[in-house]
Amino acid sequence: MQISALLLAAISYNGSDTKIEKTMANFERLIRASLLTCTMLSVMITVLVVASVFSESMRFFSNIPWSDFLFGTEWSPQTAMRADQAGGSGTFGAVPVFLGTFLVTLIAMAVAAPLGLYSAIYLSVYASPRFRSWAKPILEILAGVPSVVYGYFAVITMAPLLRTGGEMFGLSIASESALTAGTVMGIMITPYVMSISEDVISSVPKSLSFGSLAIGATESETVKKIILPAALPGIVSALLLGVSRGVGETMVVVMAAGMAANLTVNPLESVTTATVQIMTLLVGDHEFDSDKTRAAFALGFSLFIMTLLLNIVALIIVKKYRERYD
Amino acid sequence: MIKLFERRRRITVQRIKKKKSPFIYKAYSKKPKHTWLKKRKVAERRFKAAGYIAILISSLFLLSLVWNVFSSGRSAFTETQIKLPITFEAELVEQEAYRKIVQNALMEIFPEVKTRKEKRALFVLTSRNAPYELKNLVEENPELVGTKKEIWVLASSAVSVFYRQRLLEESKRIGNINGTQAAWITQLAQSKNMRLDFNFAFFTNGDSREAEQAGVLVSTIGSFMTILICILLAFPLGVATAIYLEEFAPKNWFTDFIEININNLAAVPSIIFGLLGLSIYLNFFGMPRSSSLVGGMVLALLILPVIVISTRNALQAVPQSIRFAAAALGATPTQVVFHHTLIYALPGIMTGVILSIARAFGETAPLLMIGMVAFIADIPKSFTDPATTLPVQVYLWANNPELGFVEKTAAAIMVLLGFMILMNLLAIYVRRRYEIKW
């Protein structure tokens, strides 16, 4: 086979070397050019995302001063159709919205951080291979469940559960509370935090923990005093990435948190988040050119900036950490 | 007095510690060494238990989620039927007054019903779809006209919910069923005129205002159409970008810029892509609202960076020696990539692509933004027709206050999770079967 292929090549190369080389070079150039085009297209998409959201929110800020948006404490974007209509003054103070986002994310991290970290530590330090082989898939399944399913879970299971639980302690929990949304979001983020921190923990050089164990430290002392300090930057960045996911999460909060923008830090009350507001402002048939719809873009833009900053900070922390150990 | 003694002891212990004399140290310290060890062991056990409990809690959540979905979704796979003595009067069939036929049959079973209010309560026992079922039946079997036959007719969802829970709470008012209706249903059930049958309609129908007829076929087809567009766009673009960045791109500031861009794009919340779809695709290009075409394009943006990153990882895993060997035999750079590197990286690439498609399959928020919240009962005929997807359907049903839709939501989630699990299994299979460990 190969000999005949070689022969064939020899025959076809017969005398016309330069021509073939030329076509080969052209082909090469063509492939490269098309690959570069694809790359450019991908880059264009990133630029497009930023540009579209940015331009719309700039148009919003030309009507409404950004200081009102950032520091105003009243969010009621529905403008009244008629003068005598009740409610809806068309004010765009985003503080309650951001506060709600912050509150829900905080609750989510209060669930996800300990659960994710402890599971990661257990899996990478203590777990037997057999235990790992069934625990890891479970957490991976949790990570793969679509967020709309978590939303359903929050509404059908978590909200009644927390309400009856609250009643036992004499607390009245609203059916759409920050606590419900935050808890379920926390469950959702847990596998994400876990898988990143597990990677980080297992990338700490083994010699460090062996050294610690050799001088008589127990496993937990090794984890607390050696592994965690060494892995701290990576773990912090895992938590930051978890936060950025929580901030941008939509379906759980749309279904389980409220619509009304309350200026509160009480987790038992209903709060709203930036993603919920974007949804309520834009879903359905609306006229597109109004302050109301542009406000959604302004919220989207601030969301984008927030997640971008979180990711960049996480990236910087990890980079610094890498330099220390390689 | 004890305090004073304790303090003295501690001072002595410290003084002796400094001199490092184990014998006197042991003699003076009231705390023998093994209690310290015990403390450390307890701390160790506590720490280990905390990790174990954390995993247990996560598994418990998954378990309760699955159990919840299954226990409330199971009933959606059966439908409740009522046996009615239907008389196909020629005159009524002629007029296509099938509703009247059903009503007559109901009146025949319950002749005591006289007042208008009672009649209205009686007639909602059967589904609003029941007359259409009869119509189809007659069109298929014209010989039925003029005869009388006992036929199983679909019950309404409120009746269905009541019938299933009847055994638990005998005469309690459930949902929209009042006392008289409850009595009728009990009577029907006792005379064996009610039954549960497999609900084929759930797999062959689209969305419906009536819970008992709502199905997932239309949304599943919509999902597949959307995913098809998404793959067609994101797969070639993403893989090509990754190949260029990994194999051809020169190392300079521009490449770094692209890399940072794409990495950041992967972390952008999905709802932002919905904003982009709304402002660019719908308002700038004027593409059809809530179509699977636009949905697929939005999802393609969403998974593009994920595909790029996973493809790059797969390419990086191929050892340099393969590239050098191919180049040494005279292969051009493109030949090296397309004949060798890419082939070896293909299983890894496919795994990444399948997983990102699974992610796109479950995505809801950006699709809601581009208007995929409309009520859609018919199978979309083209990619520009209004469509809906499975997760969106779940969202719509979850928001429906009618009791009958709770089980439908759970059942749709079961279908959705089924697809997700299938895709994940496929990814695991591809990884296990084809991936090469270097």
Interface residues (C-beta under 8 A of the other chain):
Chain A: M24 F27 E28 I31 R32 S34 L35 L36 C38 T39 L41 S42 V43 I45 T46 V47 L48 V49 S52 V53 E56 P114 L115 G116 L117 Y118 S119 I121 Y122 L123 V125 Y126 A135 I138 L139 E140 I141 L142 G144 V145 P146 S147 V148 V149 Y150 G151 Y152 F153 V155 I156 T157 I187 T190 P191 M194 T218 E219 S220 E221 V223 K224 L241 S244 R245 V247 G248 E249 T250 M251 V254 M255 T275 I278 M279 L282 V283 G284 D285 F288 A296 F297 G300 L303 F304 T307 L308 N311 I312 L315
Chain B: R40 K41 A43 E44 R46 F47 K48 A50 G51 Y52 I53 A54 I55 I57 S58 S59 F61 L62 S64 L65 N68 V69 S72 P236 L237 G238 A240 T241 I243 Y244 L245 F248 A249 I258 N261 I262 N263 N264 L265 A267 V268 P269 S270 I271 I272 F273 G274 L275 L276 L278 S279 I280 N283 L301 L304 P305 V308 T332 P333 T334 F338 A358 R359 F361 G362 E363 T364 A365 L368 M369 G371 V373 P391 V394 Y395 A398 N399 V406 T409 A410 I413 L416 L417 M420 I421 N424
